[in-house]
Amino acid sequence: MAKPAPNRAKAETLSLRISPNLKFGLELLSRLEERSLTTEVEKALGELFDRTPVDIGYLGTATVENNGRFDDLCFFELMTLIYSIDAPTRLMRTAVLLPRTLTQREMALLDLASDQSQLFAEDVPNYFSLNIGHENLLAEVMKEYCRFNQPLDLKSLRRNWQALNDAVDYALDNGHYPEKIMLV
């Protein structure tokens, strides 16, 4: 079996059901373009993400108004702003930009972390350290987030990520957090 190229993330598996005619069409298109089914699906999703606009009202607490101040944002750009291979960074970016999309488990992680004062940041952290556009929008949404939430320090969150996840797993299984959570 061939090794994955360096610096390339391992591919994820997605199982889905589609109608027979769409599957047939996908197979025909992949043959015409001499691509695999996977490549064809990735290409179609990329094109969909790139042309799907995102209303600024979806972001944050939905109190940020555009009023022509911010460029149009497409879903691909939003996904790029949020995605990181680092799970704590991805969680914090999602909590800031799209809090309504958080899962029960992610909300439990944030709630538990926000109860641990040693995880708080001294200064407002820059969860969006990449210079990838929309800086003014990110700054405004981050300011809005910090108005309602104590910012968490990413380094502390990373150091304690496994302990927090273990505690949340315990709570989801038992209905309460463990008596003692060992954080460093």
CORHU-V736890 format. One record per backbone hydrogen bond with DSSP energy under -1.0 kcal/mol. NH is the residue of the N-H (numbers start at 1). CO is the residue of the C=O. E is the energy in kcal/mol with one decimal. If there is no record, write none. Layout:
BEGIN
NH:CO:E
NH:CO:E
END
This chain:
BEGIN
8:5:-1.3
23:19:-2.2
24:20:-2.6
25:21:-2.4
26:22:-2.6
27:23:-2.6
28:24:-2.6
29:25:-2.8
30:26:-2.4
31:27:-1.9
32:28:-2.6
33:29:-2.6
35:30:-2.8
40:36:-2.3
41:37:-2.5
42:38:-2.8
43:39:-2.5
44:40:-2.3
45:41:-2.7
46:42:-2.7
47:43:-2.3
48:44:-2.3
49:45:-3.1
50:46:-2.0
51:47:-1.2
54:73:-3.2
58:55:-2.3
59:56:-1.7
60:97:-2.7
62:59:-2.0
69:66:-2.9
75:52:-3.0
76:49:-2.0
78:74:-2.1
79:75:-3.0
80:76:-2.2
81:77:-2.2
82:78:-1.7
83:79:-3.1
90:86:-2.4
91:87:-2.6
92:88:-2.4
93:89:-2.6
94:90:-2.3
95:91:-2.6
96:92:-2.0
97:93:-2.7
98:94:-2.2
101:98:-2.1
102:99:-1.3
107:103:-2.5
108:104:-2.3
109:105:-2.3
110:106:-2.3
111:107:-2.8
112:108:-2.7
113:109:-2.6
114:110:-2.5
116:113:-1.6
119:116:-2.3
120:117:-1.5
121:151:-2.3
127:125:-1.1
132:130:-1.3
138:134:-2.6
139:135:-2.6
140:136:-2.1
141:137:-2.6
142:138:-2.7
143:139:-2.3
144:140:-2.1
145:141:-2.4
146:142:-2.6
147:143:-1.1
148:145:-1.1
149:145:-1.8
153:119:-3.3
157:153:-2.5
158:154:-2.9
159:155:-2.3
160:156:-1.7
161:158:-1.2
164:160:-2.6
165:161:-2.6
166:162:-2.7
167:163:-2.2
168:164:-2.4
169:165:-2.7
170:166:-2.3
171:167:-2.4
172:168:-2.8
173:169:-1.9
174:170:-2.6
175:171:-2.5
183:181:-1.0
END
